[in-house]
Amino acid sequence: MLHWLWDNLGTLVLSLVLAVSVWVAAVNADDPTEVRPLSTPVPIEYVHLPQGMMLVGEAPAEGSVVVRAPRSVWDQLTPEDIHLSVDLAGLSGGPHQLVVVPFIDVQPAQVASFEPTSVRVMLEQSLTREVPISIDVVGEPALGFRAASPSVTPVAASVSGPASIVDTVAELRARADITGLRETLDNELSLIPVTADGQRVTGVTVQPEHAMVQVRITQRGGFREVAVRVVVEGLVEAGYYLTNVTVSPPIVTVFSSDPSTVESLPGFVETVSLQLAGAEQDIERRLALNLPAGVSLVGDQDVLVQVSIAAIQESRTITLEVETQGLGPSLFAEPSPDTIGVIVTGPLTTLETLGPDTLRAILDLLDLDPGTHQVAPQVVGLPGDVTVQTILPSTIEVVISTTPIPTPSLTPASPPGT
């Protein structure tokens, strides 16, 4: 038996190889292996970073991978199954050229190729330290107000990052803008790391990122803010009415060397009188203020007053006889009814000028054939500030014929007893 196996060993090996080849060919025919690149980049993972060290600069963040896998496996692959890893274990500070190691979670998929195969990284000692917070107050409060020195909570914050960068941070600066303020500023403001010469520092982390900043705003002695009340006299033209009166600024600051004088003011000051008699359109005037003796106005010495005037809006019904136009040759038309009522709205002074002699009601019969039609009347001659609200009726029956339409006549009643 052993002799027979030895004599036929070559044949048996050949048969085995042929069987395996047939099996592989069959498998490949049913589930062929495909080699293709991933459609999305793969993140590069930097692992085992030594304690107290950190990556600085711009280390590559992504790579590209070509995968070899059976078609059935391709259907299961996700970007999360494929990894590119760089091992940082045991490295000291400075530059390093490191290999990139690929691996795939799903078998029997394999990485056919990938880029980059190596990366250059820079490691540096990390540092965290406390840095004082300073407040940069910008602008001035409103006239007659003053700002106290700012306060901040907390007074310092931690700055973390590469030691070479953290060491350049001299302070954390918050910008408090008090321009035109009349009340105390009490806000949470962002902290910006800066160098000793005020240049912004990037590449570090600030914790906390914000601080509570307060700048107290108080009114100076002898100053007071009061409202402005506009004084108007006279009546606008008949048919018009006053729609609005505005003043700018609505609040002014007054001053007196005697603080008790401004404190005794009623909370407002009045303008000189603005005359409205006979006005038909908007008015815009700069007016002075009537101030008590010893009181002066801070800033501009007058205010801008704007008065809006509009015509009184009313509605009116006007009866118009309908007219036809566009009727074809040798055709006759009979509208029913032959008058309409038009309800219009607009300024009273304009409505008083409207009537049958200024407005027309038109029925457009262009391209209409003989028969009975419903036609919507059109009102022409309306001024631009007048609007048609309703037309009664909204459509007119029009009978079009090729012969004149007889006009109905009344038959006299027979005398009694005849």
Buried (B, 14 or more C-beta within 10 A) or exposed (E): EEEEEEEEEEEEEEEEEEEEEEEEEEEEEEBEBEEEEBEEEBBBEBEEBBEEBBBBEEBBEEBBBBBBBBEEBBEEBEEEBBBBBBBBEEBEBEEBEBEBBBEBEBEEBBBBEBEBEEBEBBBBBBBEEEBEBBBBBEEEBBBBBEBEEBEBEEEBBBBBBBBEBBEBBBBBBBEBBBEEBBEBBEEEBEBBBBEEEEEEBEEBEBEEEEBEBBBBBEBBEBBBBBEBBBEBEEEBBEBBBBEEBEBEEEEBBBBBEEBEBBEEBEEEBBBEEBEBEEBEEEBEBEBEBEBEEEBEBBEEEBBEBBBBBBBBBBEBEBEBEBEBEEBBEEBBBBBEEEEBBBBBBBBBBBBEEBEEEEBBBBBBBEEBEBEEBEBEBBBEEBBEEBEBEEBEEEEBEBBBEEEEEEEEEEEEEEEEEE
